Amino acid sequence: SLGARLRACGNISKLVTNCAGAAATGAAGVPSDDVFDAVLFAGGVEALVEVVKADEDKGPVRQNASIALARLAKNAACAQRLRECGGMKVLMQLHSELGRK
């Protein structure tokens, strides 16, 4: 069902957020290049951008995916991929929406 898929996307987004955050801060035992390379190889940036675009309810799944993208953007290669797939525009639009609330 759509609800189950959205929950799965939200949970995966949390996982990416936590891994990217740990990698960016240099947490012990978390090889940063491996985390970001794995996300890039798997098409994770593009997938998260699609989740942000598709979640019409603008609920927690969209929020979790947006946070994951923001964490990934701290890595140069992920930030480049985010720009290439139009993700920066999506995040800026989201930021604008949040500012109006």
N, C-alpha and C positions, 0 to 999 in steps of 0.2 A: 504494500500500500504506500501511498505518497507520504503519509505520516511517518511510517517506519523509515522510509528512505531519508526524510528530512532529519529525523532524530539521529540516524547514522551519520549523516553529513555534519550535524552539530557536534557529535562526539569525535569524529575525525578532526574537525576543526580545532577542538580543544586539545587533542593530541599534538597536532602540528604547532599550535600556539605554545604549549609547554616545551616541546622539543626545541623549537626555534628560540624560545626565550632562554632556555638553559644553554644552548649552543652560543648564542650571542653574548652571554655574560661570562662564558668560559668556565662553566660548571665542571667540576672534576668528573672525568669519565665520559664526557659528552664531546666527541670529536665534531667540531662545528662544521667542517667541510662536508663530512658524511651526511649530516642532517640536511643541509641545504642542497647538496648534490642529489640526494635521494628524492627530495620534493621536486626538484627540477626534472629529474629523469622520469618520474612518474606522472608528470603533467599536473602536479598539484597546484601550481599557481593558477593555471587556466581553469582547473576544476573549481577552485575556491571563488574565482571571479564569477563563474557561472552560477554558483550557489547564491552569491550576493545578488546577482541580477534576477534570479528566478524566484527567490523567496518573496512572494507578493504580500505575505502577511507581515513582513518586516519584523519578524519575531526573533527569538533567541538564536535560531540557526543562522540567520543573516548576520546577527551581531557577532557570533562566534567565528564565522568565516571572515568577517571584516577584521577582527582582532588578529586572526592568524595571518592574514595578508599584511597587516601593519608590522607584525613581528618579522615576517619573511622579508619585508622591504628593507630591513636593516642590513641585509646581505646584498652586495653589489650585483651579483648575478641574478638573484631573485628580483631585485628592484628593476633590473633591465627587462626581464621577462614580463614583469608586471606592466611596465610601460608599453612593451610590444603588443600585449594582448588587450590593451585598453583598460586595464585594471586601475590605473591611477585615476582615470576619469570617473570610474565607478566609485572609488573611495572618496573622491572630492565631492561627488554628487551626494553621497551618503552623509558626509560631513556637513554639507549645506542643509540637508534635510534635518539633521539633528539640531543644527543651529536655529532652525525656525521653530522648534518645539518649546 
